[in-house]
Amino acid sequence: MPPLQFTLTGDYVELHNLLKLMGLADSGGSAKARVAMGDVTVDGKVETRKTCKIRAGQTVALDGQTIRVRAPE
């Protein structure tokens, strides 16, 4: 699967919000649950903090799908 691209509108996006915005979770609650279960990696490492700040240049992965986060243009 080709990686998805997400362009920030500010300095960062919280991890659970990114999953919801990109359609990898049906709701904020399911996004938080997936993070808490250790299903999500940030830059190749398991991340369990639901409100982890994801910044430009970071890569998030869940279920074989990768999201590359870019700075605002």
Rosetta blueprint (number, residue, H / E / L):
1 M L
2 P L
3 P L
4 L E
5 Q E
6 F E
7 T E
8 L L
9 T L
10 G L
11 D L
12 Y L
13 V E
14 E E
15 L H
16 H H
17 N H
18 L H
19 L H
20 K H
21 L H
22 M L
23 G L
24 L L
25 A L
26 D L
27 S L
28 G H
29 G H
30 S H
31 A H
32 K H
33 A H
34 R H
35 V H
36 A H
37 M L
38 G L
39 D L
40 V L
41 T E
42 V E
43 D L
44 G L
45 K E
46 V E
47 E L
48 T L
49 R L
50 K L
51 T L
52 C L
53 K E
54 I E
55 R L
56 A L
57 G L
58 Q L
59 T E
60 V E
61 A E
62 L E
63 D L
64 G L
65 Q E
66 T E
67 I E
68 R E
69 V E
70 R E
71 A L
72 P L
73 E L
